[in-house]
Amino acid sequence: MAALQLHNPRVRYSLFALWLLVVVGALYLYFFQREAVQLEMRSALSASFWIAAITYLVIGSLRAFTLVPATFPLLIAMPFFDPWVLVALTLPCIAISSSICYFFAEAIHMDEVFERKYPKQIKKLKSLLQTYQLPIIIGWSFFLFLPTDLICYVCGSLKINFKKFLFGVVVGEGAVYAIYIFLGDWVLR
């Protein structure tokens, strides 16, 4: 029943409108209310470890709706958390935000958008994913200049095995973010 509702154009357009509203709101806050957001984050992060951890988890998990790279919340959080704690908080953020992208691709038919915009690249990526799923997912997730959300959307639209997909993204992105975190900690010290 839920799958039928996702194919209803009204539901799809409503989800797309909600996504667009979140993106516009996030961009507005970023460009026009940056100081207020930074002040709120500083006060939340200084109040309590648990408030800071929950704030980071929520931002890191829901950032997939804005297509903002996960590197930005990570860089903001680095000075506030011990490296091992930040790695432990970042892994669930990766899993949740990647899952959102994976399942959201079907709901709003993002595959159609990507296929119209990047037809050759998507065709090649789909071909490679049919043969080398896990290595492609891990490698793509690890490589700094490739948008991980794109591979999540493509895997979602191709119905790649969810467990395999999630494992690959967490290993690839988790490894690169662990490097960022420990290298960043070393630089900050």
N, C-alpha and C positions, 0 to 999 in steps of 0.2 A: 504494500500500500504506500509506504514512504517513497519507494522508487518511482511509483506512478506520479506522485505529487511533484517530484523533482523535475519531471519532464513537462509539467504544466507550465506554459509560457508565463502565466501570471506569477507563479511561485519563483520562476527563474528571474524574471524582471524585478521582483521584489527583493530577492537576494542580491542581485546586481546593484540595485539602488541602495540597499543597506551597505554593501561593500563600498560603493562610491561615496556615500555619506561619511563613512569612517575614514576613507582616504582624504577627502576634502577637509574633514575636521582635523586630522593629524597634520596635514600640510599647513593649515591655518595656524594651529598651535606652534608648529615648528618655525614658521616665518614671522608671525605677528605677535606671538605670546611666549617667545622663547624664554625670556627672563622669568616670567611667572612660573613656567613649567620647571625651570631649573631650581627656582626657589622652593617650590613644592617638593621636588625630588630631594633636595638637600635636607629639608626639614623632615621628610619621611625617612630618609636614610639615616639621619642622626638620631631619630627618636628611639628606634628599637631594631635589633637585628632581625626579628621576625617580620616586622613591617617592611623593612628593606628587602628581605628575601622574597616575601609575597609580592611586593611591588615589582621586583625584577622578574619573577616568574610570570606574572600577568602580562607585563610589557613584552617580555621575550616570547611568550606563547601566542599572544594575539597580534604581534607585529606582522604576521603573515597576511593579514587582511589589507595592510597598507603597502605590501611589497617592498618595505624598507629592509635593507640587509640587516641581518642579526648582529653584524659587527658594531653598529652604532650603540645599541643598548649595552653590549659587552664592554665597549671602551668606556662608557659612562660609569659602569659598575666596578671596573677594575680597582680604583682607589679605595673602594668601600668594603671589599671582601677579601678574605684570605684566598690565595689561588686555588687551593683544593676545594674550598667551599664554592667558589665561583664555577669551577668545572662541574661540581655536583649539581648546582642550580642550572647550569647551561644545558646539560644533557636532556632533562625533561622539556626545556624550552624548545630545543631542536626537534624532539619527538612530537610535541604538540603542534608546533607551527607547521612542520612538514606534513603532519596528518591533516591539518586544516587545508593546506594547499592540495593535497592528494584528493580529498573528498570534495572540496569546493570546486575542483576542475569539472567534475561531472554535473554538479548542481547548476552552475552558470555557463556551462559549455565553453570553458576557457580554451579547450583544445581547438575549437573552431577559430577563435581569435588568433591564437598562435599559428595555426596552419595557414590562415590568410596572410598574416604579417611576415612569417618566416617559412614559406612552404618548402624550400630546398633543405634548410637546416633541420626542420621537424621530420621530413621524410628520411633524411640520413640518420637522425637520432633514433627514430622508430626502428629503422632497419638494424642499427647497432644494438638497440635494446632487445630486439627479438633473439639475438644470438648471445650477447655478453651482458646480461642484465646486471648482476651484482658488481662486476668490475667497473662497468660504466657508471653506475650509481655512486659507488664509493669514490671513484676518480673525479667525477663531476663535482661531487659534494666537497671534495678536498681542495680542488683547484680554486685559487683565490679570485680569479677574474670571471668565473662562470656563475651566473645567478642560480643558486640552488633551488629557488622557488620554481624556476622553469622546469627543471627535471622532475620536481614533485608534481607539477601540473601534467606533464607528459606521462609520467608513470600512472597517475590517476586516470587519465583519459584512455590509456592503453590497458587498464585493469591489471597492471603488473601485480604479482603476489604482494599483498600489503606487508606481511611480515618481512619478506626479503627486501622490499623497498625501504621499510623503516630501519632495518638493520644496516643497510648500506648507507643511508643518509646519516644515521647516528655515528657510525664508524668514521665516515669521511669528514663530516662537518665537526664531529666531536674531536677528532684528531687535530684538525687545523685550529679549532678554537682553543684547545688545550695548549698548543704551541703559542698562540697569541697571548693567552693568559699568563703562562709562565715566562715568556719573553717580556711581556709588558711588566710583570712584577719585577723582573730582574732590572729592567730599564728604570722603573720608578724608584727602585732602591739605589 
